[in-house]
Amino acid sequence: MQKIFRGAIALGLVIAAVGLAGRFLWVDSQRNLPISSQSANPLVESWFEADLALKDLEDIIQDEPCRSSQKYFLSCINAMHSIAAKFQMTINFDGSLGALTEKKLEDSTEKRELEGWQNFYVSKSAAAKKISFQKIWNTLKRDFVLKPERAQEKAYILAIGLNGFLSVFKDPHTYLIPIKYYNEVITPLSTFSNSLGVVLARGKANYFIRKVIEKSPADFSGLVKGDFILEVNHQEIDDLPLAQVGELLKAKEGETTHLLIRREGGVKKIVRVPRMTVEIPTMTWKIFPSKHLGILTLNKFAKGSCEKAQEALLEFSQAHTNAILFDLRDNGGGQLEEASCIASLFLGKDREILKLHYNDSEKGVESLFGSHEQIYFGALGVLINSGTASAAEILAGVLQEYHRAVLVGERTFGKGSFQEGETWDSNPRIALFETKGLFTMPSGRSPQLTGILPDFPVRFREAQALREEDLYINPVRPPTKMRVSLNLPGWANNAPKCLNSRQNQSAMSGTIPFLAHYDPQLEEATKLVICSAVAQNLNGF
């Protein structure tokens, strides 16, 4: 097989490739890669062109092997359930299909769904082994998959089933994806999309915007982080599950989406979002010269991200910026080499960035070092949250370990495995990404399942946050030796004294008002990074 790529691809890419439950149809929840909501979906088109065949799924959905062990049983159930969920259906314990209730759809994750089946297999083994997976599949084919109006989607639906199987039988980050889609959508530094361009979260009573992707339709229409969304096209959404909200947010090129929002302070307004295809960059940055502050936002680690980071840091230097906030919130990862390269811009090329621990004992452990000289020496704050995953966890974690940055926000997603992609033996137009091992920071600390803890925890808003450990029934579990504790850097331990000093309060005066919207994490990070700059006696503070 021809190797395509080695990287650390997080949950978002798997959702894009697998389509599990369709929970984030307007923008990917973890990777923030906008998925086109036009009728001509590029992912569906890519699977169609890849010509995935019925036989590819039917070869593994056979009654005898599916009943042979608990693991195989759950893998087959997940394959069939993943397809059924696309059509708002579920599989009952007698093997029949039933309607997927709104409550179950809202609460659905692979782990929650399969825990019930796991208990069923153990407690009612005889009944479990009477379930005919071939019968379930034949019903799905007849009633849904092979309908003439779904001819273009057939390959995509088959892929949902195959990847649902692999998620349990192998691990959640082993999956199939069309090579064309990978090359044209996943790896480019920017992408074209007419998606709304937001990450939504569910609060206690309302949905709210956790992130607005710059230069997206949402951004151009004036939506901001923290806005509560009350209605979509005049329909109230408070009681709707997330998947249904995603369906409401779909729109074609040229259509307008009407949103009723409530902003901080209680002001309600209608926002009209024209759906147009725009080029959305992976990396953006802003400079605030009067604050000697720069904000760098990275949504994914795509090919060329490090080069863009160098460009941003050069502009920061020319503007005499001595404090930078690096926003990695809701960044689901990407290419390991890009993460390593970006880390070196803050650490230098002589520093070890990460270790790759291969499952294959003959390969042992491989160390990756930074490839560039250090070009930024000022104060650095890194923003993280539950959507910060994989390669983004590498970058945040290694900067934390070398006491190079202060981390502000929430515990990260907890994805510490890496994958290698190769052309699939069964079809040269499809890539198979397989988990090859775990990565750790230089100390040996792994983010797998535990994530990276911030130096200063700050919640954006109370909301449901699903991480690796919450989503999957068969996640990779790291050995005990990879659970390494970490001490805060000395200046961080003295942060309260630093923040309360008269000199530092003077430097921070007027800092917060430049923020255009509600963002307590960014506010706290701004205070801390400027405090750090003052403590380091950097010019301009």
C-alpha positions as CSV (number, residue, x, y, z in Angstrom):
1,M,0.0,0.0,0.0
2,Q,1.2,3.5,-0.7
3,K,1.6,5.7,2.4
4,I,-0.3,9.0,2.2
5,F,0.3,10.8,5.5
6,R,1.2,10.5,9.1
7,G,-0.7,12.6,11.5
8,A,-2.9,13.1,14.6
9,I,-6.4,13.5,13.3
10,A,-9.0,14.2,15.9
11,L,-12.7,13.5,16.4
12,G,-13.8,16.1,13.8
13,L,-12.2,14.3,10.9
14,V,-13.7,11.1,11.9
15,I,-17.1,12.7,12.0
16,A,-16.5,14.2,8.6
17,A,-15.4,10.8,7.2
18,V,-17.9,8.7,9.1
19,G,-21.0,10.8,9.5
20,L,-21.9,9.2,12.8
21,A,-25.4,10.4,13.9
22,G,-25.1,13.6,11.9
23,R,-24.6,15.6,15.1
24,F,-22.7,18.6,13.6
25,L,-23.9,19.1,10.1
26,W,-23.2,22.8,9.7
27,V,-19.7,22.9,11.1
28,D,-17.6,20.2,12.5
29,S,-17.7,20.3,16.3
30,Q,-14.1,19.4,17.1
31,R,-12.0,20.2,14.0
32,N,-14.0,23.3,13.0
33,L,-13.6,22.4,9.3
34,P,-16.7,23.8,7.7
35,I,-18.7,21.1,5.9
36,S,-20.6,22.3,2.9
37,S,-24.3,22.2,3.5
38,Q,-25.2,22.7,-0.2
39,S,-27.2,19.9,-1.9
40,A,-23.9,18.9,-3.7
41,N,-22.0,17.9,-0.5
42,P,-18.3,17.4,-1.4
43,L,-18.0,14.5,1.0
44,V,-21.0,12.7,-0.5
45,E,-19.6,13.4,-4.0
46,S,-16.2,12.1,-3.1
47,W,-17.6,8.8,-1.8
48,F,-19.7,8.5,-5.0
49,E,-16.7,9.0,-7.2
50,A,-14.7,6.5,-5.0
51,D,-17.3,3.9,-6.0
52,L,-17.5,2.1,-2.7
53,A,-19.5,-1.1,-3.3
54,L,-22.2,-3.0,-1.4
55,K,-19.9,-5.9,-1.2
56,D,-17.3,-3.9,0.9
57,L,-19.8,-3.7,3.7
58,E,-21.6,-6.9,3.2
59,D,-18.4,-9.0,3.5
60,I,-18.2,-8.0,7.1
61,I,-21.9,-7.9,8.1
62,Q,-22.4,-11.7,8.2
63,D,-24.4,-13.3,11.0
64,E,-21.8,-16.0,12.0
65,P,-18.8,-13.6,12.6
66,C,-21.0,-10.9,14.0
67,R,-22.2,-13.3,16.7
68,S,-18.8,-14.8,17.4
69,S,-17.6,-12.5,20.1
70,Q,-18.7,-9.4,22.1
71,K,-16.3,-7.2,20.2
72,Y,-17.5,-8.3,16.8
73,F,-21.1,-8.1,17.9
74,L,-20.8,-4.5,19.1
75,S,-18.9,-3.6,15.9
76,C,-21.7,-4.9,13.7
77,I,-24.3,-3.2,15.9
78,N,-22.5,0.1,15.6
79,A,-22.2,-0.3,11.8
80,M,-26.0,-0.9,11.5
81,H,-26.9,1.7,14.1
82,S,-24.8,4.4,12.4
83,I,-26.6,3.8,9.2
84,A,-30.0,3.6,10.8
85,A,-29.4,6.9,12.8
86,K,-28.9,8.7,9.5
87,F,-32.6,8.0,8.7
88,Q,-33.7,8.8,12.3
89,M,-34.1,5.1,13.0
90,T,-32.7,2.9,15.8
91,I,-32.2,-0.9,16.2
92,N,-34.3,-2.6,18.9
93,F,-33.0,-5.5,21.0
94,D,-35.1,-7.9,19.0
95,G,-33.3,-6.8,15.8
96,S,-36.3,-4.7,14.5
97,L,-36.0,-1.1,13.4
98,G,-37.8,1.6,15.3
99,A,-38.1,5.4,15.2
100,L,-35.3,7.3,16.9
101,T,-37.0,9.5,19.5
102,E,-35.8,13.1,19.9
103,K,-34.6,12.4,23.5
104,K,-32.5,9.4,22.4
105,L,-31.2,11.4,19.4
106,E,-30.1,14.2,21.7
107,D,-28.4,11.9,24.2
108,S,-26.9,9.6,21.6
109,T,-23.2,8.9,21.5
110,E,-21.5,5.7,20.4
111,K,-20.6,4.9,24.0
112,R,-24.1,5.4,25.4
113,E,-25.7,3.5,22.6
114,L,-23.3,0.5,22.8
115,E,-23.2,0.2,26.6
116,G,-26.9,-1.0,26.4
117,W,-26.0,-3.5,23.8
118,Q,-23.0,-4.6,25.8
119,N,-25.2,-5.4,28.8
120,F,-27.7,-7.1,26.5
121,Y,-25.0,-9.4,25.0
122,V,-23.7,-10.3,28.5
123,S,-27.0,-10.7,30.3
124,K,-29.1,-12.2,27.5
125,S,-26.5,-14.0,25.4
126,A,-28.9,-16.4,23.8
127,A,-31.2,-13.7,22.6
128,A,-28.3,-11.6,21.4
129,K,-27.0,-14.5,19.3
130,K,-30.3,-14.8,17.5
131,I,-30.2,-11.4,16.0
132,S,-29.7,-11.5,12.3
133,F,-27.5,-8.6,11.1
134,Q,-28.1,-9.7,7.5
135,K,-31.8,-9.2,8.1
136,I,-31.3,-5.8,9.6
137,W,-29.1,-4.8,6.7
138,N,-31.6,-6.1,4.1
139,T,-34.3,-4.0,5.8
140,L,-32.2,-0.9,5.7
141,K,-31.3,-1.5,2.1
142,R,-34.9,-2.0,1.0
143,D,-36.5,0.8,3.0
144,F,-33.7,3.4,2.7
145,V,-30.3,2.8,1.2
146,L,-31.3,1.5,-2.3
147,K,-34.1,4.0,-2.9
148,P,-33.6,5.6,-6.4
149,E,-33.5,9.1,-4.9
150,R,-30.5,8.1,-2.8
151,A,-28.4,6.7,-5.5
152,Q,-25.8,9.5,-5.2
153,E,-25.6,8.9,-1.4
154,K,-25.3,5.1,-1.5
155,A,-21.5,5.0,-1.2
156,Y,-21.5,7.6,1.5
157,I,-24.0,5.5,3.5
158,L,-21.9,2.4,3.1
159,A,-18.9,4.3,4.4
160,I,-20.9,5.3,7.5
161,G,-21.4,1.6,8.2
162,L,-17.9,0.6,7.5
163,N,-16.4,3.3,9.7
164,G,-18.9,2.6,12.4
165,F,-17.6,-1.0,12.4
166,L,-14.0,0.1,12.5
167,S,-14.6,2.5,15.3
168,V,-15.3,-0.4,17.6
169,F,-13.5,-3.3,16.0
170,K,-10.2,-1.3,15.7
171,D,-10.5,2.1,17.5
172,P,-12.4,5.4,17.1
173,H,-9.7,6.9,14.9
174,T,-9.2,4.2,12.4
175,Y,-11.4,4.9,9.4
176,L,-11.7,5.1,5.6
177,I,-11.9,8.4,3.6
178,P,-11.8,9.2,-0.1
179,I,-8.4,10.3,-1.1
180,K,-9.9,13.1,-3.2
181,Y,-11.7,14.5,-0.2
182,Y,-8.6,14.3,1.9
183,N,-6.5,16.1,-0.6
184,E,-9.1,18.8,-1.6
185,V,-10.8,19.5,1.8
186,I,-8.8,18.2,4.7
187,T,-5.2,19.1,3.9
188,P,-5.5,22.6,2.2
189,L,-4.6,25.6,4.3
190,S,-8.0,27.1,3.4
191,T,-11.3,25.8,2.2
192,F,-14.3,27.0,0.3
193,S,-17.6,26.6,2.0
194,N,-21.0,28.2,2.4
195,S,-21.6,26.6,5.8
196,L,-22.8,29.0,8.6
197,G,-19.3,28.9,10.2
198,V,-20.1,28.5,13.9
199,V,-19.5,26.0,16.6
200,L,-22.7,25.6,18.8
201,A,-22.9,24.4,22.3
202,R,-25.9,23.6,24.5
203,G,-26.2,25.6,27.7
204,K,-28.7,25.1,30.5
205,A,-31.6,26.4,28.5
206,N,-30.4,27.7,25.1
207,Y,-28.0,27.0,22.3
208,F,-25.2,29.5,22.1
209,I,-22.3,30.2,19.8
210,R,-19.0,28.9,21.2
211,K,-17.0,30.0,18.2
212,V,-17.4,32.1,15.0
213,I,-15.0,31.2,12.2
214,E,-13.4,34.3,10.7
215,K,-14.5,35.2,7.2
216,S,-17.4,32.8,7.3
217,P,-21.0,33.8,6.5
218,A,-21.7,34.0,10.2
219,D,-18.7,36.3,10.7
220,F,-19.7,38.6,7.8
221,S,-23.3,38.8,9.2
222,G,-22.1,40.0,12.6
223,L,-22.7,36.9,14.8
224,V,-20.3,36.8,17.7
225,K,-19.1,34.3,20.3
226,G,-21.6,34.1,23.1
227,D,-24.7,34.9,21.1
228,F,-27.7,32.7,22.2
229,I,-29.6,31.3,19.2
230,L,-33.3,31.2,20.0
231,E,-34.9,30.6,16.5
232,V,-33.8,29.3,13.1
233,N,-36.0,30.5,10.3
234,H,-38.7,31.4,12.7
235,Q,-38.7,28.0,14.4
236,E,-37.8,27.8,18.1
237,I,-34.9,25.5,18.8
238,D,-34.6,25.4,22.6
239,D,-36.2,21.9,22.8
240,L,-34.7,20.4,19.7
241,P,-31.8,18.0,19.7
242,L,-28.6,19.2,18.1
243,A,-28.9,17.1,15.0
244,Q,-32.3,18.7,14.1
245,V,-30.8,22.2,14.7
246,G,-28.1,21.2,12.2
247,E,-30.7,20.2,9.7
248,L,-32.5,23.6,10.1
249,L,-29.1,25.4,9.6
250,K,-28.6,23.8,6.2
251,A,-29.0,26.1,3.2
252,K,-28.1,26.3,-0.4
253,E,-26.0,28.9,-2.2
254,G,-27.9,32.1,-2.4
255,E,-30.4,31.3,0.3
256,T,-30.7,33.3,3.6
257,T,-30.9,31.9,7.1
258,H,-32.8,33.9,9.6
259,L,-31.7,33.7,13.2
260,L,-33.3,35.2,16.3
261,I,-30.4,35.8,18.7
262,R,-30.1,37.1,22.2
263,R,-26.9,38.9,23.0
264,E,-25.3,39.5,26.4
265,G,-27.4,42.1,28.2
266,G,-30.7,40.5,27.0
267,V,-31.0,42.4,23.7
268,K,-32.8,40.3,21.0
269,K,-32.3,40.8,17.3
270,I,-32.8,39.1,13.9
271,V,-29.6,38.3,12.0
272,R,-29.9,37.4,8.4
273,V,-27.1,35.2,7.1
274,P,-26.8,35.1,3.2
275,R,-25.3,31.7,2.3
276,M,-22.5,32.3,-0.1
277,T,-19.4,30.2,-0.8
278,V,-16.3,31.9,0.6
279,E,-12.7,30.9,1.2
280,I,-12.2,30.3,4.9
281,P,-8.6,30.5,6.0
282,T,-7.2,28.0,8.6
283,M,-5.2,30.7,10.4
284,T,-6.0,34.3,11.1
285,W,-4.3,37.0,13.3
286,K,-4.9,40.5,14.7
287,I,-2.5,43.1,16.0
288,F,-3.4,45.6,18.7
289,P,-0.4,48.0,18.6
290,S,-1.5,50.1,21.5
291,K,-1.4,47.0,23.7
292,H,1.7,45.5,22.2
293,L,-0.5,42.5,21.8
294,G,-1.2,40.0,19.0
295,I,-3.9,37.3,18.8
296,L,-3.2,34.3,16.5
297,T,-6.1,31.8,15.8
298,L,-5.4,28.4,14.3
299,N,-8.4,26.2,13.4
300,K,-6.5,23.2,12.1
301,F,-3.0,22.0,11.4
302,A,-3.1,21.9,7.6
303,K,-0.2,21.8,5.1
304,G,1.4,25.2,5.2
305,S,0.2,26.2,8.7
306,C,3.8,26.7,10.0
307,E,4.7,28.9,7.1
308,K,1.6,31.0,7.9
309,A,2.6,31.1,11.5
310,Q,6.0,32.5,10.6
311,E,4.3,35.2,8.5
312,A,2.1,36.2,11.4
313,L,5.0,36.3,13.9
314,L,7.0,38.5,11.5
315,E,4.1,40.9,11.4
316,F,3.9,40.8,15.2
317,S,7.6,41.6,15.4
318,Q,7.4,44.5,13.0
319,A,4.5,45.9,15.1
320,H,6.7,45.5,18.3
321,T,4.3,43.0,19.8
322,N,5.7,41.5,23.0
323,A,2.7,39.5,24.1
324,I,0.8,36.9,22.0
325,L,-2.4,35.0,22.6
326,F,-2.5,31.8,20.6
327,D,-6.1,30.6,20.3
328,L,-6.3,26.8,19.9
329,R,-9.9,26.5,21.1
330,D,-11.9,24.0,19.0
331,N,-8.9,23.1,17.0
332,G,-9.1,19.4,16.4
333,G,-5.6,18.8,15.1
334,G,-4.1,17.7,11.8
335,Q,-0.6,17.2,10.6
336,L,2.0,16.3,13.3
337,E,4.8,17.9,11.3
338,E,3.0,21.2,11.2
339,A,2.5,21.2,15.0
340,S,6.1,20.3,15.6
341,C,7.3,23.1,13.2
342,I,5.1,25.7,14.9
343,A,6.3,24.7,18.3
344,S,9.9,25.3,17.2
345,L,9.1,28.9,16.3
346,F,8.6,29.5,20.1
347,L,11.1,26.9,21.4
348,G,13.9,26.5,18.8
349,K,15.0,23.7,16.6
350,D,17.1,22.0,19.3
351,R,14.1,21.1,21.5
352,E,12.4,17.8,21.5
353,I,8.7,18.4,20.7
354,L,7.1,14.9,21.1
355,K,7.7,11.2,21.2
356,L,5.9,8.7,19.0
357,H,5.3,5.4,20.8
358,Y,4.5,2.8,18.1
359,N,2.3,-0.2,18.7
360,D,4.9,-2.2,16.7
361,S,7.6,-3.0,19.2
362,E,10.2,-3.2,16.4
363,K,9.8,0.5,15.7
364,G,10.1,1.5,19.3
365,V,10.0,5.2,20.1
366,E,10.7,8.0,17.7
367,S,11.4,11.6,18.8
368,L,10.5,14.6,16.7
369,F,12.4,17.8,17.1
370,G,11.6,21.3,16.0
371,S,12.6,22.1,12.4
372,H,13.0,25.9,12.7
373,E,14.9,28.4,14.8
374,Q,13.0,30.3,17.5
375,I,11.7,33.6,16.1
376,Y,9.4,34.8,18.9
377,F,10.8,35.4,22.5
378,G,8.0,37.4,24.1
379,A,5.2,36.5,26.5
380,L,2.8,33.8,25.3
381,G,-0.6,32.6,26.4
382,V,-2.4,29.7,24.8
383,L,-6.2,29.3,24.9
384,I,-7.6,25.7,25.1
385,N,-11.0,24.1,25.6
386,S,-12.7,20.7,25.3
387,G,-12.5,21.0,21.5
388,T,-8.7,21.4,21.5
389,A,-7.5,18.0,20.3
390,S,-4.7,15.9,18.9
391,A,-2.0,18.0,17.2
392,A,-3.4,21.0,19.1
393,E,-2.9,19.2,22.3
394,I,0.7,18.5,21.3
395,L,1.4,22.2,20.7
396,A,-0.3,23.3,23.9
397,G,1.2,20.6,26.0
398,V,4.8,21.0,24.9
399,L,4.7,24.8,25.3
400,Q,3.4,24.1,28.8
401,E,6.1,21.6,29.6
402,Y,8.9,23.9,28.7
403,H,7.3,26.7,30.7
404,R,7.1,28.7,27.5
405,A,3.5,29.6,27.7
406,V,0.6,29.9,30.2
407,L,-2.5,27.8,29.3
408,V,-5.9,29.3,30.0
409,G,-9.3,27.7,29.5
410,E,-10.6,24.2,29.9
411,R,-9.3,20.6,29.9
412,T,-8.7,19.5,26.3
413,F,-10.4,16.7,24.3
414,G,-7.9,13.9,25.2
415,K,-6.8,12.4,21.9
416,G,-3.2,11.2,22.0
417,S,-3.1,8.6,19.2
418,F,-1.6,9.1,15.8
419,Q,-2.6,7.6,12.5
420,E,-0.9,6.7,9.2
421,G,-2.9,6.7,6.0
422,E,-2.3,4.4,3.1
423,T,-4.3,3.5,0.0
424,W,-6.9,0.9,0.8
425,D,-6.1,-2.5,-0.7
426,S,-9.8,-2.9,-1.8
427,N,-10.0,0.4,-3.6
428,P,-7.2,2.7,-4.7
429,R,-9.4,5.8,-4.5
430,I,-9.9,5.4,-0.8
431,A,-7.4,5.8,2.1
432,L,-7.3,3.7,5.2
433,F,-6.1,5.6,8.2
434,E,-5.0,3.3,11.0
435,T,-3.9,4.1,14.5
436,K,-0.2,3.2,14.8
437,G,0.5,4.3,18.4
438,L,0.4,7.1,21.0
439,F,2.3,10.3,21.2
440,T,3.6,11.9,24.3
441,M,5.2,15.2,25.4
442,P,9.0,15.0,26.0
443,S,8.3,14.2,29.7
444,G,6.4,11.1,28.6
445,R,3.0,12.6,29.4
446,S,0.2,11.5,27.1
447,P,-3.1,13.5,26.6
448,Q,-4.9,10.4,25.6
449,L,-8.2,10.3,27.6
450,T,-6.9,12.7,30.3
451,G,-6.3,15.7,28.0
452,I,-4.1,18.7,28.8
453,L,-5.1,20.7,31.9
454,P,-4.9,24.5,31.8
455,D,-2.6,26.4,34.2
456,F,-5.6,28.7,34.8
457,P,-9.0,27.1,34.4
458,V,-11.6,29.4,33.0
459,R,-15.0,28.3,31.7
460,F,-16.5,30.2,28.8
461,R,-20.0,29.2,29.8
462,E,-21.7,26.2,31.4
463,A,-22.3,23.7,28.6
464,Q,-22.1,20.1,27.8
465,A,-18.6,19.1,26.8
466,L,-18.1,15.6,25.3
467,R,-14.5,14.3,25.2
468,E,-12.8,11.2,23.9
469,E,-13.6,9.3,27.1
470,D,-17.3,10.2,26.8
471,L,-17.9,9.4,23.2
472,Y,-16.4,6.0,22.5
473,I,-16.8,2.5,23.9
474,N,-13.4,1.3,22.8
475,P,-10.9,4.2,23.1
476,V,-7.2,3.5,23.2
477,R,-6.1,3.4,26.8
478,P,-2.5,4.6,27.6
479,P,-0.3,2.8,30.0
480,T,0.1,4.1,33.5
481,K,3.6,5.4,32.9
482,M,2.2,8.0,30.5
483,R,0.1,9.7,33.2
484,V,2.7,12.2,34.2
485,S,1.8,15.2,36.5
486,L,3.2,18.6,35.8
487,N,4.1,21.6,37.9
488,L,3.2,25.1,37.0
489,P,6.0,27.5,36.0
490,G,7.3,29.6,38.9
491,W,5.8,32.9,37.6
492,A,2.4,31.3,37.2
493,N,2.4,30.2,40.8
494,N,2.9,33.9,41.7
495,A,0.1,35.1,39.3
496,P,-2.1,36.6,42.0
497,K,0.7,38.7,43.3
498,C,1.7,39.6,39.7
499,L,-1.9,40.6,38.7
500,N,-2.4,42.7,41.9
501,S,0.8,44.7,41.6
502,R,0.4,48.4,40.9
503,Q,2.9,48.3,38.0
504,N,1.1,45.5,36.2
505,Q,-2.4,47.0,36.8
506,S,-1.1,50.1,35.0
507,A,0.2,48.0,32.1
508,M,-3.2,46.2,31.8
509,S,-5.3,49.3,32.1
510,G,-7.6,49.6,29.1
511,T,-6.7,46.1,27.9
512,I,-10.1,44.5,28.2
513,P,-12.3,47.0,26.4
514,F,-10.7,46.2,23.1
515,L,-12.5,42.8,23.2
516,A,-15.6,43.2,21.0
517,H,-17.7,40.4,22.6
518,Y,-18.2,38.2,25.6
519,D,-15.1,36.0,26.1
520,P,-14.0,35.5,29.8
521,Q,-11.3,33.1,28.7
522,L,-9.7,35.6,26.3
523,E,-10.0,38.3,29.0
524,E,-8.2,36.3,31.6
525,A,-5.5,35.2,29.2
526,T,-5.0,38.8,28.1
527,K,-4.4,39.8,31.7
528,L,-2.0,36.9,32.4
529,V,0.1,37.3,29.2
530,I,0.5,41.0,29.7
531,C,1.4,40.3,33.4
532,S,4.0,37.8,32.1
533,A,5.4,40.4,29.7
534,V,5.8,42.9,32.6
535,A,7.4,40.3,34.8
536,Q,9.9,39.6,32.1
537,N,10.7,43.3,31.6
538,L,9.9,43.2,27.9
539,N,10.1,46.5,26.1
540,G,6.8,48.3,25.8
541,F,5.4,47.2,29.2
